[in-house]
Amino acid sequence: MQNILKITAILILAILQITLMPYFGIHGYWPNLVLLVALILVIADFEMESWLVASAGGLILDLASPLYFGFNTILLVGSVLIMKIVLIKFLTEPNVITASLLVGLGSIIADCLLVLVTKNFLWTNILANGLYSAIISVLLYQLIEKWFKKQPTIKLIIQ
Amino acid sequence: MSRWRLVIVTLSLVFILFVISFFGWQKYPKNIFWAAVKPISIGFQYSFGRFPEFFQNLFHLGQIIKQNKDLVGENLELQSKLAQLSEIEYENEILKKELNFAQAEATNTEFIPAAIIGRTTGFLKSMTIDKGEKDGIAKGQAVVSQGFLVGTVKTVRPDNAEITLITDFNSLVPTVLQNSRGTGLLRGGLQGLTVEDIPLNIEIKAGENVVTSGLGGEIPAGLAVGKVVATISHQGEIFQKVTVGSPIDFSRLEVLFVVKK
């Protein structure tokens, strides 16, 4: 039941990305909401959910995209994988600032890969999109931390 | 399911779907997906899509009043030109009859209105429209907005289609400069709209209209594209290149018309 709810939420997220996000674009560019959520989830230690968002969200975006099938999925899964490695190796306790910086950087790298295919390479657009993603990620991170983060619990076993 | 199993299953699925995508299987699932998304997209277009325009109008009220004044003047001027053109057309018809000119086949152009139902990313200059094969849309047809060419149909599905904007790097449209009669290819990209491959002997004037030439493909001749801004070719080049300014804001497109020849 919980998995069905998660898949439905991912489906809604991907649909919002292709129908709603273009209206919040700056000069015709808008962040990839699915990528942002996947990266924020892996930073906030919701690893399984993050893989699910990257996999299912990527497949839905591929269904909507005119690019080669699989491009979005590989981009999202790859981004989550790289982010996980960065977190294990360099940043064990992320906070809102580091999360926002990492997401901004992740968005820039993902955009760089995207422009290799679309041949629409302009640094200012990529950097502006990265900054836009970093700002949104602050809100998303706070939201996830406040509403979904499980507080550490101590179990007392009395024998 | 463990995380690695999920990733392996997804990547295997992607690989299989990628391989079979070459056989054109995607057409029908994509068609169903966009047909399902269409009501949501149109809902957002008529709600959130109106906000930026509303606030923009509020902030630029003075500019809008001035623009309105200019447009009234331009409209009157165009009306007088239209009257003159009607006279010329009448005269032309009479002269054709006098000279026993063969009647050219009447151009039968139909404009099919279409709403934009999806855009995946700003880096990709393409969008999905809510009209497809069932409405008579075919690959290569021109797409206009407010009378100006904005793109061409790239992929057609039964109920929807994908269009490539003329601002895309890969878009190529045969055009002609209306006054100097120089022909060239309209291309998108980072430099903005440019017309390339114009012969060197053509004397180009800034401000002249750029229209489609109708050479090859499904795009009819005479569709307005924009005006010549400047010549950007360098000395020693064998062709001329100009930048073209379009009055259309490609990031705020709403209703489009597909031109059916």
HADDOCK unambig.tbl for C-alpha pairs under 7 A between the chains (distance, minus, plus):
assign (segid A and resid 18 and name CA) (segid B and resid 118 and name CA) 5.38 0.50 0.50
assign (segid A and resid 18 and name CA) (segid B and resid 119 and name CA) 5.30 0.50 0.50
assign (segid A and resid 18 and name CA) (segid B and resid 120 and name CA) 5.00 0.50 0.50
assign (segid A and resid 19 and name CA) (segid B and resid 41 and name CA) 5.01 0.50 0.50
assign (segid A and resid 19 and name CA) (segid B and resid 117 and name CA) 6.82 0.50 0.50
assign (segid A and resid 19 and name CA) (segid B and resid 118 and name CA) 5.36 0.50 0.50
assign (segid A and resid 19 and name CA) (segid B and resid 119 and name CA) 6.86 0.50 0.50
assign (segid A and resid 20 and name CA) (segid B and resid 44 and name CA) 6.24 0.50 0.50
assign (segid A and resid 22 and name CA) (segid B and resid 119 and name CA) 6.79 0.50 0.50
assign (segid A and resid 23 and name CA) (segid B and resid 48 and name CA) 6.66 0.50 0.50
assign (segid A and resid 23 and name CA) (segid B and resid 49 and name CA) 5.82 0.50 0.50
assign (segid A and resid 27 and name CA) (segid B and resid 251 and name CA) 6.60 0.50 0.50
assign (segid A and resid 28 and name CA) (segid B and resid 122 and name CA) 5.51 0.50 0.50
assign (segid A and resid 28 and name CA) (segid B and resid 251 and name CA) 4.72 0.50 0.50
assign (segid A and resid 29 and name CA) (segid B and resid 122 and name CA) 4.33 0.50 0.50
assign (segid A and resid 29 and name CA) (segid B and resid 123 and name CA) 6.91 0.50 0.50
assign (segid A and resid 30 and name CA) (segid B and resid 121 and name CA) 6.90 0.50 0.50
assign (segid A and resid 30 and name CA) (segid B and resid 122 and name CA) 6.24 0.50 0.50
assign (segid A and resid 48 and name CA) (segid B and resid 3 and name CA) 5.98 0.50 0.50
assign (segid A and resid 51 and name CA) (segid B and resid 3 and name CA) 6.74 0.50 0.50
assign (segid A and resid 55 and name CA) (segid B and resid 10 and name CA) 5.99 0.50 0.50
assign (segid A and resid 63 and name CA) (segid B and resid 30 and name CA) 5.84 0.50 0.50
assign (segid A and resid 64 and name CA) (segid B and resid 30 and name CA) 6.55 0.50 0.50
assign (segid A and resid 65 and name CA) (segid B and resid 120 and name CA) 6.08 0.50 0.50
assign (segid A and resid 69 and name CA) (segid B and resid 17 and name CA) 6.93 0.50 0.50
assign (segid A and resid 69 and name CA) (segid B and resid 18 and name CA) 5.16 0.50 0.50
assign (segid A and resid 69 and name CA) (segid B and resid 21 and name CA) 6.95 0.50 0.50
assign (segid A and resid 70 and name CA) (segid B and resid 14 and name CA) 5.17 0.50 0.50
assign (segid A and resid 70 and name CA) (segid B and resid 18 and name CA) 6.21 0.50 0.50
assign (segid A and resid 115 and name CA) (segid B and resid 123 and name CA) 6.61 0.50 0.50
assign (segid A and resid 118 and name CA) (segid B and resid 123 and name CA) 6.65 0.50 0.50
assign (segid A and resid 118 and name CA) (segid B and resid 124 and name CA) 5.92 0.50 0.50
assign (segid A and resid 119 and name CA) (segid B and resid 169 and name CA) 6.62 0.50 0.50
assign (segid A and resid 120 and name CA) (segid B and resid 123 and name CA) 6.19 0.50 0.50
assign (segid A and resid 120 and name CA) (segid B and resid 169 and name CA) 6.91 0.50 0.50
assign (segid A and resid 120 and name CA) (segid B and resid 189 and name CA) 6.55 0.50 0.50
assign (segid A and resid 120 and name CA) (segid B and resid 190 and name CA) 6.57 0.50 0.50
